[in-house]
């Protein structure tokens, strides 16, 4: 006889996904809920990082049995009441109770009606997951897999399908459908191993916050590129620099580039200890310290995270009082301007 599986704690699992949606990390969410990290990672891995779509208990119609109803059925059944007696206590039809006991009790339950297991089985059955296009159409699936093996992005594949079969809308997919098919594995119609072909290479889906919910990266407001002095556009003087950051494989190495707009002189700034905002700031200060005053006027940089601490550059400048401070992005003389 088969052994009963581990009981799923539905309320805790729902709260776990709610914490993840609120921006709490997996480890911290597990600590708050009092569960092990392996349990949280397993819940994420089972769904590919995509929260399961479960109708909230409060929004379900009263004609369906709730978890509380099922717990009352289990209690009354342990007390020896029959189907009609339980139905009378619950105010339900006897057929409802009889159908519940028949549908949500399996042979390996040893005749025991478990309310939590029954509720979980009911939720899984009510989902009624329809068969996805990729699982039903083998030609469409083969085409998507072939393009993924060529490392095409889901956006490119979605556009390709519309161009390949313009008169067959049933074979048109949006890029989100391809992502879900990848991360949900067999349920989505594609093998999850194909996630290695994605440009991000993530084995699990990572939630992205909306732009209005993201934390500000910069300690000082950005100076947009239209605030840059007009003389910079003429390229008639020295000291107007444009910078960028080049990052090596797996972010293990990085180098900052500085290009003078007039002479096209390129200067490389090594970042041996890392490319965080503070480390880049100190490296740029050291690099500009060696330049004469007339060669350090403005610095234009994009709004990447490595420029998150521009305002502190002047305050931490190691230069002597006889030498002007190096260009401090975001300060009064030189500016950090937006180029994208």
N, C-alpha and C positions, 0 to 999 in steps of 0.2 A: 504493500500500500504506500502511496506517495506521501511524503512528509509535507506538512503544512508550511507554507512560506512565511517569511518574516512579515509582520504586520506593518503596513505603511502608516506613518503618522501624518495624516493629510493636513491637519491644521498647522503643524510645524513646517511641513513642506511648503504650504502656501505662504506662510510668514517668511520663510527663507527667500522665496522668489520676490516677495514684496520688498525685503531689505536690499536685495541686489538691484532692483529697479530704482530704489532710492539712492543708489550710489555707494552702498556699503560693500566692502570687499568680502570675498568668500570666507576668509579666515575670521574676520571680525563678526560676520553674520552667524557663523557657527558658534562662536563664543557667546554671543547674546542669546542664542536659542538653546545652548547647552548640549550641542551635538558635536560629534567628532568631525574633523576636517575631511576625513575620507568619505564620510556620508555626504557632505556638501559637494565635494568634487564628483562623487558618483551621480548625484542628482543632476549636476550640470552636464556630465558626460553622456548620460542617458538621452538627453534631448539636444545634444550638440550646442549647449549654451543658450538655446531658445526657450523662453518660459513656456510651459504648457498652457494651452488655452483651455481654461476650466471656468465654467460659469459660476460666479460668486453665489454662495449659498443664499444670501439675502435677496438676490434678484430672481431666484427660481420660483416658479409658480407653486402655490399651495397644494395643487392637485398631486404633486409628486411627494414621495416620502423624503423627509429630511433625515439628517444624522440623528437628531433627537428622537424622531419617530422610530427609527431602526433600533436605537438603544432601548426604547420602551418595549419594542417587540421582543428583543433578546431577554429582557428582564421578566416579562410576563410569561415567556416561553419556559424560562427556568423555573417559574413558579408552578408550572404544570397546566396552564390554561391552554385550551384548544384554539383553533383558528377563529371560531365565532366569538369566543370570549375575548380574545385579543382585539378583534375588530370592534366589538362593542365598547371596550375601554378607549380605543383610539378614535372612535367616531368614524370609522372607515368601513367600506364594504368588505365582507368576508373574502370575496374574490381578490381584492387588493392584497390582503395579508397572505392568502394562499399563493398568489403569483409571486410575491416577494420572497417567500420561503423557498419556492421552487427554483426561481431564477438565480438567486444569489447564494445558494448553498451548493457546494460541490461535494462529490463523494469522499474526497480525502479530508473533508472537515470533520469526519467522524461523528456526524449527526449533530454537531454544535453550530448554532447560528451565531456568527460573530458580526456584530453591528458595524464595526469599523471596516472589516473586509467586505462586507456586503455593500456598504456605501461606496467604497472605492471601486468595486466591480460595476456598480450602477453608473458611476461617473464615467468610467472608461467606455461603457456601452452607449451612453447618451451622447458621446462625442460624435459618433457616426462618421468617422473619417472616410471621406470619399477617396477613391483611387485616383492618384495624381496622374497628370498627362504623361509624365516620363515613364511611369510604371506601366501604363496602358499602351503607349505607342513606342514600339521597339526601334523604329527608324528614327524617330525624334530623339530618343535616348542615345542612340549611337552617334547622331550628329553632335549633340551637346557634349558627349564624352570625348569625341575626336577633337573638338575645339578646346576643351579644357586641357587635354594632353599637349596641345600646342601653346598652353599658357595664355589663352585668350581670357579676358575678364568677362564676368557674367553680363556686363553692359554691352560689350562687343558681341557676345553670342546672341543676346536678345535682338539686337539690330540685324544681325546676320540672318536669323530665322525669319524675320519679316521680309528681308530681301530675297531669301531663298524660296519661300512659299508665300508669295504675296496674296494668292487667292485661297489660302487655307488658314483662316484665322484660328482654327482649332489647334494649330501647331505653333501659334505665337505665344511666347512666354515673356514675362517681365523679369528683370534681373533679380528681383527679390524671390521669385519662385525658384530660380536656379540656386540661389544661396540656401534657401530652406531645404531644397532637395539634397544639397551637399551635406549640410550639417545635421539633418535628421536621418541620414544613412538610408537603410533599407526602406524605412517608411516614406522617404522622399523620392525614392527611385534611383538614386545614385550612390555610389560607394563613397564613404567618408574619407577614404584614402586619397581621393581626388582633391581634397582641400590643400594638399601639398602643392598643387599646381596653381593655386591662387597666388596673387602677388604678395599678399600679406602672409601666407603660409600658416595661418592660425588653425589649429585643430578644433577649436571651439569658437563659437560666435562671441564677439565682444560688443557689449552695448555701447552705443554712442549717445552722448547727451546732446540735447538741442542747443543751438547756439546761445539762446537766452538763459540757459541753465549752467553753462560752463563757468568755472571760476576764472577770474581775471588773472592773466599770466604776468602782467606788467605792474610794477610798483608805482610807475608814473604814467600819465596819459601819453599816448603816442602823438608825435608831431607828423601829420600827414605830408605827403610829398608836395602838395600844392603850397605848403608853407615854406618850402625851401627857397632861399634867395634866388632871384631870377638870374643873377650872374653865373650861377652854377650851370645853367643850361647852355651858356655861351662857350664854355670850355676854354676860357681865356686866361685863367690863373691857375697856379699850383695850389694844392692843398685841399681839393674837393675829392673825397674818396668815396668809393662804393665797395661795400664788403659783403661777403657771403661765407657760408660754412660748408665745407666738404667733409662728409662723414664716410668712413670706411665700412667694410663688411661687418655686420653685427654690432655696429657702433663702437668697435674696439679702438678705433683711431679716428682722428679728426685734425683738420687744418683749416685755419681761417685765411681767406684771401682778401687782399686790399688792393684796389686798382685806382690809380689817379686818373681822373676824367680827362685831363688835358694831355698828359704825356703817355698815358696807357701803361705807366710803370706798374708792374705787378710785384707785390710783396706777400710772401707766405709767412704766416704766423703759426708756429708749431704749438699744438696743444697736447703735450705729453701726459699730463695728469688728468685729462678729461675735458669735456666740452660743456660743462654746466654753465649757468649764467654767471656765477661768480668767477669761475676759472677763465671764461672768455673775457670778462671784463678786465681781470688782472693782466692777461696776456696782451690785450689791446693797449692798455696803459703803458706796459713795458715797451711795446713796439713803437708807439708814437713818441715816447720820451726821447728816442734817439734822433727824431726829425727836427729840423729848425722850425722856428715859430711860423714862418710864412708858408710852410708846407703842411700845416695842420689847421684846416679851417672848418670843414664840415665832413660828416660821415653819414652816408645813406645806407640803411640796412632794412631788411624786411622784418616783419613782425613774428619771427620765430621765437621759440621758448629760450634760445640761448641769449636773447637780448632782453630778458625779463628784468634785469637790474641795471638799467642805464643811468638812473639818477645818482647812484652812489659812486660813479666813476670819479667825479671831481673831488669828492670828499676823501677818497682813499688814494689819491694820486701820490706816488712816491717822489715826484720831481721836486727839485729845489725851488726856493722862492724866486731865484733869478730867471728861471725858465717857466714859461707859461704852462698851465695845466694841459695835458693832452686832450684830444677831442673826447668829450664825454657825451655819448649819445643821450639826447634828452635834455642837455644843459642849455645855457643861454646862447653861447656862440655856435658850437657845432650842434647839429640836430640829428635825431634818429627819425628818418622819414620812411614812410611806407611806399614800397615799390610794387606791391602786388595788388 
